[in-house]
Amino acid sequence: MNHQRPREARELTGILFGAAYYAEYHQDERTETDLDLMKDAGFTVIRVGESVWSTWEPRDGEFDLDWLQPVLDGAHARGISVILGTPTYAVPPWLQQAYPEIAAEVRTGTSMPWGARQEVDYSHPAFRFHAERVIRAVIARYAAHPAVIGYQVDNEPGMLLPHNRGTFRRFVRRLAAAYGDVETLNREWGLTYWSHRIADWSELWTPDGNSLPQYDLAWRRYQADLTTEFITWQAEIVREYARPEQFVTTCIAYPRPAVDDEKLVRALDVTAGNPYYAMQDHLDATCEREPVTPWTTSGVSGLLRQADRLFSSKQSRFLVTETDAQSIGGPEFNLPPYPGQLRQSALALISRGAAMIEYWHWHTLPYGTETYWGGVLPHSLEPGRIYREVAELGAALGTVGTRLDGYEPDADVAILWSNDSRYALEFTPPFPDAAGRPDRAAYQRVFDAFHRGVVDAGAQARILHPVQALGIGAAALAERFPTLIAPAFYVATDEELDLLAAYAAAGGHLVIGIRTGYADEEARARVAQAPDRLAAAAGVRYEEFSNLQSAVPVQSTRLGDGAGSATLWADGLIADEDAEIIAEYDHPWFRSFPAIVTKQHGDGRVTTVGTVPSTELAADLIRWAVPRAIADSLTADRALPVTIGSGTLPDGRRAWFVFNWSWSAAPITLAADVVDAVDGRVHGAGDELTIEPWGSLILIDR
């Protein structure tokens, strides 16, 4: 057994390419056939074993560990690597019956019914005992197998917020340790309100009926920490057996309610996640469509935002452990990709830092909940169009080989992502959804407005967590990222807000969105002029704000052609005399307030956006803030539906990824000498390239 830390993804060579593979789900034996097809498709990796605890351990303490051996042997014989999963996210029936108390309570006293997956309170000692036993059995059996390059512990953790008695008691103990005494808690949470003051820790109510934002934020942070603790615990067990060159990760579903990704990955060697997205017209850059599910994105910017979030967790390259092969999302959701979209999407993820593309999954299942979640092979198991397109992509990546080793994606703009602000604004959304209900996705909506603006303006984004920005420091942050956007940075410490002001003073261009600087680290509204600690630097303040029941046109002589609009929200901005108003509302009342204000601060600038900008307004704002994007060095005459991703290689050259997200061919004129990394063709500055409909290219500087 070995306790050395495994390698990180940046040390992996080539782009790993493959799928999750479940030979045990077949009704007939066909492992050799499947592996031959994978080899022919250019697969270099598969993920196995994570979903079938009841196969590994069909009865309490009775293990069947040898069934996977032919899969690993066959994969190794074909040069296909394996990521081995621990099977703890799907609890076997015998364990459910023997220990019914391990079921997670979705409300106090109400257990989640069995029959799906992830129904368990994974902090429960009985669950932990049995989970550790099966983890050790599986990993000890296969850690030495030469095909195994790494491990995935659990799967998409953090789905539930367990309300079990033991979980709640730990929460109370955590509060007691953090606050010391109940009087401090009463003061910090404002429990005088509605007669909520407690005289003893035993008087704290359970989360079910809670209405206080401060309580909810503490509860969400605690639940995310439980997930981190669980995954860290598993990783430590696996490392007792792992070889030095093997990595340990988990696959993150970023919308999960009990996940703080930045903290979660600290105990892991590489970030891995599952970006799912809607295809067909949802990837047409000339269209705008709402997401189909809460956990899939719509649009090119939505796909890129998922990739940028993956990179952000560890600020390093990442693994895609699951993504669309065909339609993903249930029997009612059937949008298989248009020809070319699978290649586009994979290269888009790679352009933002993916070191592996792994589809979910190899073959479409004939039974189970996910019967209509399409795999590389259809129900017939006969290779069809999807297989052929996947194989073409595999061949292309094989040709690229190791030329993307050490790749780091570019960024014209940094955007702050705050998990605490997401938690808080899910509980107290600032505006309603289309049906008039509180919009629990409000934080994501505000963030995405700016992120899409970056993409539509032809620029690229790097997402930073506040703790990462603090670690970089104001001066270095301004040097690395000349523009920094802080959208809806609602829950923030004084230190974090002071960093933003210092960033601008050091020469950066800070862009503030709505709700930034409005609450403190306890989600208490700051008793100060908003945006607190930034008002002087920004040259603006506000005392009132309003929802916008419909879009309001915005006029500007500085930003584009004036086609943009304000949506959802308007801060009643009051600009200082030395600040410049660069956009105004075209509305009989809201024209009393500026929509966007900018002011020089030190060696930099602060721009305050008092609304949720429309797609057009956000793109115009970014074009103004970033007059020359990195991609202009390849071609300056591009516009949607063409997008360009890029990154630097260890020798200083750039790799360029060019996409046409539409049905119409799109020409571009090159401003640099490049070589096509797939077909080897050389193109010179001044050459015109035609990007075919749904086409994509990988170009490398000569």
MARMAR-496626 format. One line per field, with one value per residue (C-alpha): x, y, z; residue in one letter. Coordinates in pm, 1 decimal. Example, Ala and Ser with C-alpha at 12.3 -4.5 7.8 and 13.67 -1.06 7.14 Angstrom:
xx [1230.0 1367.0];
yy [-450.0 -106.0];
zz [780.0 714.0];
rest [A S];
This chain:
xx [0.0 117.1 34.3 201.7 -21.2 -102.7 -33.7 -252.0 -436.6 -183.6 69.6 -155.4 -46.7 -280.8 -655.4 -818.5 -1125.0 -1391.5 -1712.6 -1858.7 -1888.5 -2122.5 -2064.2 -2275.1 -2581.2 -2586.5 -2838.9 -2584.8 -2207.2 -2038.3 -1737.0 -1490.8 -1717.9 -1765.2 -1395.2 -1309.9 -1558.1 -1412.2 -1060.7 -1177.4 -1338.0 -1011.6 -1109.6 -826.3 -1021.9 -1336.1 -1493.3 -1629.4 -1775.5 -1929.6 -2298.1 -2333.8 -2270.4 -2524.9 -2314.9 -1990.4 -2157.5 -2483.1 -2533.7 -2400.0 -2029.2 -2035.7 -1822.4 -1810.0 -1503.6 -1386.2 -1656.3 -1473.5 -1144.2 -1226.4 -1319.9 -992.9 -787.1 -957.1 -919.6 -551.4 -487.7 -625.9 -440.0 -752.5 -703.2 -957.9 -1096.6 -1237.5 -1529.5 -1633.2 -1997.1 -2127.2 -2389.5 -2636.3 -2713.0 -2802.8 -3144.6 -3000.4 -2833.7 -3151.6 -3346.2 -3084.4 -3034.8 -3340.8 -3218.9 -2948.5 -3212.2 -3175.7 -3463.2 -3577.2 -3772.0 -3734.0 -3893.1 -3967.1 -3723.6 -3656.6 -3820.7 -3593.5 -3601.6 -3377.3 -3021.5 -2841.6 -3120.5 -2873.9 -2742.8 -2376.0 -2268.6 -2449.7 -2205.1 -2381.1 -2356.6 -1993.9 -1902.1 -2044.6 -1923.3 -1567.5 -1582.0 -1687.0 -1445.0 -1153.0 -1259.0 -1292.8 -985.9 -761.0 -869.2 -785.0 -537.4 -245.9 -412.1 -204.8 -514.8 -624.3 -497.4 -723.1 -1027.1 -1360.1 -1496.2 -1876.0 -2074.3 -2227.6 -2238.1 -2444.0 -2788.7 -2978.4 -2978.1 -3031.7 -3241.8 -3164.3 -3146.7 -2773.4 -2705.8 -2900.9 -2725.8 -2389.8 -2513.8 -2599.9 -2260.2 -2094.9 -2282.8 -2185.5 -1820.4 -1835.3 -2031.2 -1935.0 -2261.1 -2625.6 -2609.1 -2354.9 -2575.5 -2878.7 -2688.7 -2521.5 -2838.3 -3071.4 -3288.5 -3470.5 -3675.7 -4009.0 -3913.0 -3652.3 -3399.6 -3284.7 -3163.4 -3005.6 -2871.8 -3143.4 -3401.2 -3276.6 -3547.1 -3496.1 -3453.3 -3796.8 -3985.4 -3693.7 -3759.0 -3435.4 -3165.6 -2882.4 -2989.8 -3031.3 -2686.1 -2527.0 -2727.6 -2621.8 -2257.1 -2277.3 -2436.4 -2167.3 -1903.4 -2064.0 -2022.1 -1660.4 -1596.2 -1749.2 -1548.8 -1227.8 -1284.8 -1322.4 -1018.2 -803.2 -913.1 -843.3 -497.7 -397.3 -402.9 -337.6 -12.6 185.1 85.5 -288.4 -517.3 -823.1 -1123.7 -1501.8 -1742.3 -1917.3 -2266.4 -2227.5 -2598.6 -2619.5 -2744.2 -2483.9 -2165.6 -1897.4 -1676.3 -1369.6 -1356.0 -1455.9 -1162.5 -895.6 -861.5 -864.0 -587.9 -786.0 -1129.1 -1381.0 -1740.1 -2042.1 -2141.9 -2475.2 -2631.0 -2917.7 -2823.3 -2975.9 -3103.4 -2994.1 -2640.2 -2730.9 -2549.7 -2810.6 -3092.2 -3178.7 -3359.7 -3429.1 -3264.0 -3470.7 -3383.9 -3224.5 -2909.3 -2858.5 -2757.8 -2879.8 -2665.0 -2298.5 -2221.9 -2396.5 -2172.8 -1861.5 -1970.6 -1987.8 -1633.2 -1514.6 -1670.9 -1484.7 -1156.0 -1232.8 -1257.3 -884.3 -766.3 -629.8 -723.5 -1003.7 -1165.8 -1511.5 -1640.2 -1985.6 -2136.5 -2393.6 -2354.3 -2719.2 -3015.6 -2978.0 -3269.7 -3555.1 -3799.6 -3969.6 -3646.2 -3516.4 -3275.8 -2986.7 -2704.4 -2701.9 -2406.2 -2091.5 -2224.9 -2057.5 -1719.1 -1792.2 -1896.3 -1601.2 -1354.0 -1528.8 -1472.8 -1111.0 -1060.6 -1153.1 -922.5 -1064.8 -795.8 -1051.8 -1383.0 -1585.2 -1940.6 -2228.3 -2242.0 -2126.6 -2455.4 -2813.5 -2978.2 -3279.1 -3417.3 -3403.4 -3461.8 -3223.5 -3363.7 -3386.6 -3059.2 -2877.6 -2532.0 -2276.2 -2454.4 -2834.3 -3069.2 -2993.0 -2624.7 -2538.2 -2296.0 -2482.9 -2440.9 -2346.9 -2081.4 -1939.6 -1918.6 -1759.3 -1508.5 -1422.5 -1360.2 -1149.6 -938.1 -894.0 -785.1 -549.6 -389.5 -356.3 -180.1 28.1 38.9 -204.6 -4.2 48.7 -230.5 -374.0 -690.2 -678.2 -889.2 -971.4 -1196.2 -1218.5 -1559.2 -1609.4 -1825.1 -1950.8 -2106.4 -2221.7 -2401.8 -2562.6 -2690.2 -2820.6 -2997.1 -3158.3 -3321.9 -3400.7 -3417.7 -3423.3 -3673.0 -3944.5 -3930.7 -4154.7 -4436.8 -4420.7 -4259.5 -3934.0 -3658.2 -3433.3 -3194.7 -3154.6 -2783.5 -2709.7 -2921.3 -2728.4 -2394.1 -2485.6 -2590.6 -2231.6 -2068.8 -2274.5 -2179.6 -1814.9 -1876.7 -2094.9 -1837.3 -1577.7 -1380.6 -1301.5 -1360.8 -1179.9 -1399.3 -1244.0 -1366.0 -1324.2 -1067.5 -862.9 -876.8 -759.9 -474.3 -359.5 -374.0 -491.1 -181.0 -122.0 -493.7 -492.6 -188.5 -326.2 -687.1 -726.9 -1105.5 -1279.7 -1657.7 -1827.7 -2192.6 -2434.6 -2146.5 -2405.7 -2247.4 -1902.5 -1661.6 -1508.5 -1174.1 -1320.1 -1486.8 -1170.0 -979.9 -1209.8 -1144.4 -771.3 -779.4 -916.3 -667.6 -388.3 -494.8 -775.0 -1117.8 -1372.5 -1730.3 -1989.2 -2325.2 -2647.3 -2648.6 -2268.9 -2160.8 -2511.8 -2481.8 -2208.9 -2074.9 -2388.0 -2619.4 -2723.3 -2801.2 -2517.9 -2619.7 -2438.4 -2475.3 -2471.3 -2249.4 -2075.6 -1696.4 -1710.6 -1929.0 -1641.8 -1429.6 -1728.0 -1849.9 -2203.1 -2450.4 -2813.1 -3093.4 -3370.3 -3412.8 -3694.6 -3791.5 -3849.5 -4168.5 -4060.3 -3739.9 -3655.1 -3454.5 -3115.8 -2956.1 -2583.5 -2346.1 -2053.4 -2181.2 -2264.7 -2572.3 -2820.0 -3004.9 -2962.3 -3205.7 -3229.8 -3405.2 -3542.4 -3393.6 -3292.6 -3083.7 -3164.9 -2806.5 -2695.8 -2371.9 -2107.4 -2003.4 -1671.1 -1835.1 -1948.8 -2290.8 -2247.5 -2595.0 -2945.2 -3292.6 -3547.3 -3837.2 -4048.0 -3943.4 -3627.5 -3455.8 -3421.0 -3137.5 -2838.1 -2818.6 -2437.6 -2184.7 -1805.7 -1532.1 -1155.7 -1012.7 -639.8 -470.2 -786.6 -1159.1 -1484.0 -1797.8 -2131.4 -2410.7 -2740.5 -2943.5 -2930.6 -2809.8 -2972.5 -2757.7 -2693.3 -2619.1 -2383.8 -2190.8 -2163.4 -2037.8 -1765.9 -1659.4 -1614.9 -1426.4 -1215.3 -1151.3 -908.5 -970.3 -700.2 -884.7 -833.7 -476.4 -613.2 -890.3 -1053.9 -1341.9 -1539.5 -1888.5 -2149.2 -2214.7 -1834.3 -1655.4 -1289.7 -1130.0 -759.1 -482.8 -108.5 125.0 447.9 660.9 471.7 262.7 -114.1 -364.7 -684.4 -1027.4 -1259.9 -1632.9 -1929.9 -2245.0 -2499.9 -2639.1 -2461.1 -2096.9 -1890.4 -1569.4 -1287.2 -965.6 -656.7 -423.1 -158.9 26.9 -115.9 -124.1 -432.2 -359.4 -578.9 -516.9 -174.3 -264.5 -67.5 -250.4 -90.0 -191.7 -439.0 -582.1 -958.0 -1093.8 -1452.1 -1590.8 -1855.3 -2197.9 -2151.2 -1782.1 -1482.8 -1106.6 -796.5 -520.8 -174.6 59.9 347.0];
yy [0.0 350.0 685.5 907.0 1156.2 1056.8 1265.6 1552.8 1579.5 1818.0 1532.5 1303.2 1279.8 1319.6 1375.6 1074.4 969.6 713.0 637.4 492.1 119.3 -123.8 -475.8 -598.6 -419.5 -626.5 -907.2 -1117.1 -1140.3 -910.8 -762.7 -852.3 -709.5 -386.2 -341.9 -404.9 -136.2 101.1 39.5 104.0 430.5 556.7 506.0 534.9 518.3 372.8 419.7 111.9 -27.9 272.3 186.5 -174.7 -226.3 -510.8 -687.1 -639.0 -745.3 -932.6 -1020.1 -873.7 -953.6 -1181.0 -1034.4 -1118.0 -932.7 -1129.0 -1037.5 -718.7 -893.9 -973.7 -610.4 -478.9 -747.0 -685.1 -310.0 -337.4 -570.3 -301.1 -10.2 126.8 268.6 230.1 459.6 242.1 375.1 308.5 193.5 391.4 610.0 324.7 130.1 -242.9 -359.5 -586.1 -284.6 -79.0 -349.9 -423.0 -54.8 146.4 433.3 516.2 656.7 1031.7 1231.0 1490.9 1650.8 1578.5 1237.6 1176.5 937.7 942.6 628.8 358.8 273.8 528.6 615.0 841.5 797.7 772.0 994.2 936.0 1065.0 777.3 539.0 223.4 338.2 440.6 97.4 -91.9 162.2 136.4 -241.9 -255.0 23.5 -164.5 -491.9 -348.8 -125.5 -387.8 -636.9 -414.2 -144.4 -337.0 -398.1 -224.8 -88.0 121.4 479.6 634.5 616.9 793.1 790.6 791.9 966.8 1314.5 1361.7 1623.4 1551.7 1580.2 1792.7 1520.4 1622.0 1311.2 1346.8 1279.3 1517.0 1794.8 1733.8 1770.3 2095.8 2229.4 2121.5 2297.5 2619.7 2594.4 2556.1 2846.5 3096.0 2986.2 3069.2 3124.8 3499.2 3536.8 3336.4 3545.3 3861.9 3744.9 3591.8 3866.7 3620.8 3896.5 3910.3 3727.2 3612.7 3357.9 3418.1 3093.4 3040.2 2700.1 2514.7 2253.8 2517.8 2560.2 2455.3 2206.8 2338.4 2229.8 2544.2 2784.2 3125.1 3304.8 3362.0 3343.4 2998.4 2873.1 2989.2 2812.7 2497.6 2498.8 2552.9 2266.2 2032.8 2113.2 2041.9 1702.1 1620.4 1734.5 1530.9 1218.5 1244.5 1324.5 1020.2 797.0 945.9 875.8 511.9 467.4 623.6 348.2 116.2 345.1 332.6 659.9 729.1 675.6 972.5 1003.1 1215.4 1228.2 1338.3 1661.3 1758.9 2131.5 2216.6 1978.9 2165.5 2024.8 2094.9 2358.3 2256.3 2460.5 2296.5 1954.8 1922.0 2021.2 1657.6 1529.4 1510.6 1639.6 1794.0 1582.8 1662.2 1591.5 1875.7 1792.7 2025.2 2043.3 1994.5 2064.6 2425.0 2480.0 2497.7 2740.7 3062.2 3263.4 3132.2 3187.9 2906.5 2840.5 2537.8 2219.8 2095.3 2252.4 2046.9 2091.6 2412.7 2573.3 2765.1 2780.3 3005.2 2759.6 2477.8 2693.6 2812.6 2451.7 2398.8 2722.2 2613.2 2283.0 2464.0 2706.9 2445.7 2379.7 2637.8 2353.1 2115.6 1873.6 1546.8 1518.2 1195.2 1216.0 1416.0 1374.1 1104.1 1129.7 1282.6 1293.5 1383.2 1133.0 968.9 1301.3 1476.2 1357.8 1594.6 1390.4 1599.7 1740.1 1608.4 1782.8 1885.7 1601.9 1703.9 2072.1 2016.6 1792.4 2040.6 2327.1 2148.1 2075.9 2440.4 2540.5 2285.9 1933.6 1663.7 1385.5 1345.6 1050.4 990.4 866.9 602.7 324.7 150.6 266.1 55.9 -170.0 -125.7 97.0 462.5 572.2 357.8 661.9 826.2 763.6 608.5 576.0 260.0 263.4 1.7 -228.9 -228.7 -189.6 95.8 383.6 753.8 847.0 576.4 689.2 1051.9 949.2 734.5 1024.9 1242.4 966.4 949.2 1328.2 1332.6 1046.1 1253.5 1553.6 1318.6 1492.3 1835.4 1976.5 1854.5 2144.8 2348.3 2633.9 2808.6 3183.0 3442.7 3799.9 3843.0 3692.0 3640.1 3577.2 3280.3 3269.6 2948.3 3130.6 3389.3 3112.0 2948.0 3277.7 3389.1 3049.4 3112.3 3482.5 3537.0 3904.2 3853.1 3608.3 3353.2 3358.3 3196.7 3460.8 3230.8 3318.1 3244.8 2998.2 3017.4 3395.6 3383.2 3163.5 3388.1 3702.0 3525.4 3380.2 3719.4 3840.8 3513.1 3502.4 3863.3 3758.0 3474.9 3679.6 3959.8 3716.7 3699.5 3422.0 3394.7 3251.3 3184.9 3249.7 3169.8 3451.4 3255.3 3206.0 3576.3 3657.5 3413.4 3585.0 3934.2 4264.0 4362.1 4019.6 3986.1 4314.8 4205.3 3861.2 3963.3 4323.4 4295.1 4134.3 4096.1 4050.2 3961.9 3918.2 3884.2 3910.3 3721.5 3873.4 3956.6 4300.0 4155.6 4028.5 4359.9 4549.1 4321.8 4430.8 4797.2 4732.4 4540.8 4848.7 5077.2 4849.1 4899.7 4649.0 4722.9 4603.5 4547.7 4524.7 4355.1 4379.5 4266.0 4283.9 4428.9 4421.5 4153.3 4037.7 3689.2 3602.7 3710.6 4016.0 4326.8 4566.7 4875.3 5106.8 5274.3 5016.4 4884.5 4878.2 4932.1 4989.6 5299.7 5550.1 5360.2 5313.7 5671.2 5548.7 5452.8 5348.8 5354.3 5177.6 4905.8 4762.5 4452.2 4509.0 4340.3 4365.1 4452.7 4823.1 4963.7 5106.8 5395.6 5454.4 5654.3 5450.0 5093.2 4960.1 5044.7 5080.2 4753.9 4629.4 4632.7 4603.7 4295.9 4173.6 4440.5 4805.5 4960.1 5325.4 5433.7 5781.7 5880.6 6103.3 6413.7 6260.4 5945.6 5902.5 5771.9 5549.1 5395.0 5513.2 5362.2 5463.2 5470.4 5752.1 5671.7 5461.4 5723.9 5904.8 5662.1 5564.6 5204.4 5183.4 5415.3 5410.9 5589.8 5587.6 5457.9 5468.4 5318.1 5136.1 5172.1 5058.1 5012.3 4952.5 4775.3 4842.6 4580.7 4230.4 4313.6 4157.9 3948.1 4247.4 4489.9 4247.3 4183.0 4556.7 4615.5 4350.7 4484.0 4824.8 4678.9 4446.7 4639.1 4374.3 4009.4 3743.2 3573.1 3884.2 3763.2 3477.5 3663.5 3998.2 3970.3 3705.0 3734.4 3492.3 3214.6 3181.0 3151.2 3094.2 2932.0 2939.3 2859.0 2859.9 2564.2 2512.8 2637.9 2969.1 2896.5 2909.9 2642.8 2777.2 2613.5 2758.8 2682.7 2758.0 2708.1 2728.3 2578.9 2830.0 2819.4 3098.5 3246.2 3390.6 3563.3 3455.8 3708.3 3448.4 3152.7 2827.6 2454.9 2235.4 1991.0 1723.3 1727.0 1896.0 2170.3 2492.0 2825.8 3167.3 3509.6 3656.2 3319.0 3281.8 2969.4 2854.4 2689.7 2443.0 2431.0 2284.5 2270.8 2294.2 2321.0 2286.2 2518.9 2565.5 2858.8 2783.5];
zz [0.0 -85.6 67.8 -193.3 -369.0 -729.1 -1034.9 -1149.0 -1479.8 -1630.7 -1618.0 -1820.1 -2179.5 -2474.1 -2447.1 -2283.5 -2482.4 -2400.7 -2215.3 -1899.8 -1962.1 -1790.1 -1922.3 -1631.0 -1769.6 -2090.3 -2119.6 -2311.3 -2291.0 -2543.6 -2366.2 -2641.8 -2910.9 -2717.4 -2651.4 -3015.5 -3119.4 -2860.8 -2989.7 -3346.6 -3227.0 -3080.0 -2716.6 -2468.4 -2141.4 -1982.6 -1641.0 -1464.0 -1145.0 -969.1 -994.4 -877.5 -507.0 -505.9 -772.4 -580.4 -253.0 -327.3 40.3 363.5 380.8 73.5 -205.5 -575.2 -703.3 -1005.8 -1258.7 -1363.2 -1438.7 -1805.9 -1868.5 -1726.9 -1897.8 -2231.7 -2200.6 -2115.4 -2407.2 -2639.4 -2482.3 -2313.3 -1963.1 -1684.3 -1413.4 -1135.2 -932.2 -573.7 -567.4 -269.9 -436.1 -498.7 -178.5 -211.9 -87.5 180.7 344.2 315.2 497.1 761.0 847.7 742.9 960.8 705.9 469.5 433.4 577.0 325.4 609.3 978.1 1034.9 663.3 499.3 129.2 -11.9 -148.6 -516.7 -686.2 -580.4 -335.8 -83.2 205.5 483.1 410.6 749.3 924.9 1101.2 978.7 619.6 663.3 805.9 511.1 255.7 383.7 368.9 2.9 -95.0 54.6 -104.8 -456.3 -453.6 -294.5 -562.4 -861.1 -752.3 -898.2 -1234.6 -1503.6 -1680.7 -1380.2 -1404.1 -1141.7 -920.1 -900.6 -546.2 -527.7 -803.0 -825.5 -445.4 -266.0 -411.6 -81.2 233.6 496.7 797.5 1004.4 1381.2 1398.7 1111.3 1282.3 1614.3 1444.1 1294.0 1638.8 1774.7 1481.5 1560.1 1925.7 1830.0 1583.8 1795.0 2144.4 2319.6 2233.7 2301.4 2023.4 1788.8 1888.8 1803.5 1481.4 1335.7 1459.8 1651.3 1833.6 1514.4 1549.0 1898.5 1782.2 2061.5 2220.2 2576.5 2515.2 2212.5 2256.5 2161.6 1805.3 1562.1 1280.0 924.1 801.1 896.5 899.9 746.6 839.5 574.1 827.3 947.4 592.0 483.7 780.9 701.0 335.6 422.3 669.5 417.2 160.2 422.3 490.3 121.8 127.6 441.3 283.3 -38.0 150.6 370.6 66.4 -105.9 198.0 202.6 -168.7 -137.1 103.4 -199.5 -495.9 -686.7 -703.1 -1063.0 -1006.0 -942.3 -716.8 -808.6 -791.0 -1062.1 -970.5 -1075.9 -1016.2 -963.0 -663.1 -351.6 -111.6 -308.3 -261.9 -551.3 -452.9 -110.1 -241.6 -480.2 -229.1 -121.4 -480.6 -737.9 -1031.7 -1085.2 -1273.4 -1360.8 -1572.8 -1807.9 -1967.9 -2222.3 -2470.8 -2835.4 -3178.2 -3192.9 -2832.1 -2971.0 -3247.9 -3154.4 -3343.1 -3117.9 -2754.2 -2573.5 -2207.5 -2040.8 -2061.9 -1710.8 -1401.0 -1457.6 -1832.6 -2002.6 -2321.0 -2564.3 -2652.2 -2356.0 -2123.6 -2242.5 -2207.3 -1863.3 -1746.0 -1869.5 -1707.4 -1377.8 -1397.9 -1453.6 -1171.0 -896.4 -891.2 -1148.0 -1355.5 -1634.0 -1562.5 -1662.5 -1818.8 -1666.0 -1824.4 -2107.8 -2385.4 -2647.1 -2748.4 -2567.0 -2190.2 -1966.6 -1971.8 -2213.2 -2294.4 -2393.0 -2728.9 -2900.9 -3042.2 -3187.8 -3536.5 -3738.3 -3617.0 -3276.2 -3085.0 -3219.8 -3156.9 -2797.9 -2716.3 -2865.6 -2685.0 -2353.2 -2447.0 -2544.0 -2188.9 -2023.3 -2049.9 -2047.9 -2093.8 -2274.8 -2152.6 -2272.6 -2067.5 -2174.4 -2405.6 -2479.5 -2438.8 -2168.5 -2241.1 -1888.3 -1582.3 -1506.9 -1780.7 -2062.7 -2289.6 -2192.6 -2517.5 -2531.6 -2807.3 -2922.9 -2965.6 -2819.8 -3111.6 -3005.0 -3372.5 -3449.7 -3614.3 -3686.1 -3330.7 -3317.4 -3650.8 -3539.1 -3209.5 -3399.8 -3629.8 -3324.6 -3167.9 -3481.3 -3481.4 -3117.2 -3189.3 -3463.2 -3230.4 -2989.3 -2725.9 -2887.7 -2630.0 -2331.0 -2090.8 -2250.4 -2041.4 -2161.6 -2222.4 -2044.4 -2143.4 -1842.0 -1493.7 -1332.4 -961.5 -866.4 -505.5 -375.3 -61.6 -275.8 -476.2 -156.0 -17.7 -335.6 -377.9 -39.4 -95.5 -473.0 -576.5 -857.9 -972.0 -1251.1 -1557.6 -1359.6 -1086.0 -828.5 -649.4 -900.1 -719.3 -1014.2 -978.5 -894.6 -1194.2 -1415.7 -1318.2 -1352.7 -1691.4 -1826.4 -1790.4 -1892.4 -2210.7 -2274.5 -2268.3 -2515.0 -2750.1 -2750.5 -2883.7 -2558.9 -2311.4 -1936.7 -1637.8 -1336.0 -993.9 -644.7 -390.7 -188.9 -507.0 -587.9 -235.0 -276.8 -595.4 -442.8 -589.9 -788.0 -942.7 -1013.0 -1206.6 -1404.2 -1494.3 -1553.7 -1674.9 -1640.2 -1342.5 -1314.9 -976.6 -1054.5 -762.6 -515.0 -240.7 50.9 91.7 370.0 419.0 310.2 -17.4 -101.1 -12.7 -251.3 -533.7 -465.7 -436.9 -766.5 -943.7 -770.8 -895.2 -1256.0 -1310.4 -1456.0 -1199.7 -1322.1 -1044.4 -1097.6 -900.1 -535.1 -511.1 -178.0 -35.8 234.6 470.4 542.1 744.6 459.8 665.1 463.8 530.3 725.2 486.8 152.4 -122.2 -264.5 72.5 76.4 -299.4 -326.7 -310.7 -561.5 -791.8 -764.2 -718.8 -449.8 -432.9 -179.2 -369.0 -627.1 -832.2 -1023.9 -1393.6 -1506.8 -1868.6 -2049.8 -2058.9 -2352.8 -2264.3 -2451.3 -2471.0 -2686.5 -2555.7 -2587.4 -2931.0 -3134.0 -2849.7 -2915.4 -2559.2 -2272.2 -1896.3 -1757.7 -1425.3 -1195.7 -1167.3 -892.9 -831.9 -894.8 -787.8 -958.2 -801.2 -991.3 -1093.2 -1231.4 -1590.8 -1689.5 -1995.1 -2025.7 -1934.4 -1923.4 -2186.9 -1941.6 -1790.9 -1432.9 -1449.3 -1664.3 -1330.7 -1259.0 -1471.0 -1588.3 -1603.4 -1437.6 -1464.2 -1270.8 -1265.3 -939.3 -880.0 -1183.2 -1288.2 -1319.6 -1159.0 -1370.0 -1197.6 -1386.6 -1211.8 -1396.6 -1540.1 -1891.6 -2194.2 -2424.2 -2651.2 -2368.6 -2193.8 -2516.2 -2588.1 -2234.5 -2272.1 -2613.5 -2450.2 -2150.9 -2370.4 -2693.7 -2820.4 -2734.5 -2748.2 -3035.3 -3249.5 -3295.8 -3504.9 -3684.7 -3615.8 -3863.5 -3679.5 -3532.9 -3405.7 -3490.4 -3500.3 -3165.6 -3091.2 -2791.0 -2729.9 -2488.7 -2449.9 -2491.1 -2293.4 -2584.6 -2596.3 -2904.0 -2900.5 -2988.3 -3144.5 -3155.3 -3418.7 -3417.5 -3640.1 -3434.6 -3718.0 -4038.6 -4263.8 -4369.9 -4216.2 -4361.0 -4151.5 -4260.4 -4070.0 -3910.1 -3818.5 -3968.1 -3836.5 -3903.0 -3875.5 -3593.0 -3750.7 -4126.7 -4121.3 -4368.1 -4336.1 -4355.6 -4375.4 -4252.7 -4499.0 -4600.7 -4589.7 -4423.6 -4457.9 -4146.1 -4252.4 -4082.0 -3734.2 -3814.6 -3583.7 -3629.6 -3412.6 -3530.5 -3379.9 -3431.3 -3664.2];
rest [M N H Q R P R E A R E L T G I L F G A A Y Y A E Y H Q D E R T E T D L D L M K D A G F T V I R V G E S V W S T W E P R D G E F D L D W L Q P V L D G A H A R G I S V I L G T P T Y A V P P W L Q Q A Y P E I A A E V R T G T S M P W G A R Q E V D Y S H P A F R F H A E R V I R A V I A R Y A A H P A V I G Y Q V D N E P G M L L P H N R G T F R R F V R R L A A A Y G D V E T L N R E W G L T Y W S H R I A D W S E L W T P D G N S L P Q Y D L A W R R Y Q A D L T T E F I T W Q A E I V R E Y A R P E Q F V T T C I A Y P R P A V D D E K L V R A L D V T A G N P Y Y A M Q D H L D A T C E R E P V T P W T T S G V S G L L R Q A D R L F S S K Q S R F L V T E T D A Q S I G G P E F N L P P Y P G Q L R Q S A L A L I S R G A A M I E Y W H W H T L P Y G T E T Y W G G V L P H S L E P G R I Y R E V A E L G A A L G T V G T R L D G Y E P D A D V A I L W S N D S R Y A L E F T P P F P D A A G R P D R A A Y Q R V F D A F H R G V V D A G A Q A R I L H P V Q A L G I G A A A L A E R F P T L I A P A F Y V A T D E E L D L L A A Y A A A G G H L V I G I R T G Y A D E E A R A R V A Q A P D R L A A A A G V R Y E E F S N L Q S A V P V Q S T R L G D G A G S A T L W A D G L I A D E D A E I I A E Y D H P W F R S F P A I V T K Q H G D G R V T T V G T V P S T E L A A D L I R W A V P R A I A D S L T A D R A L P V T I G S G T L P D G R R A W F V F N W S W S A A P I T L A A D V V D A V D G R V H G A G D E L T I E P W G S L I L I D R];
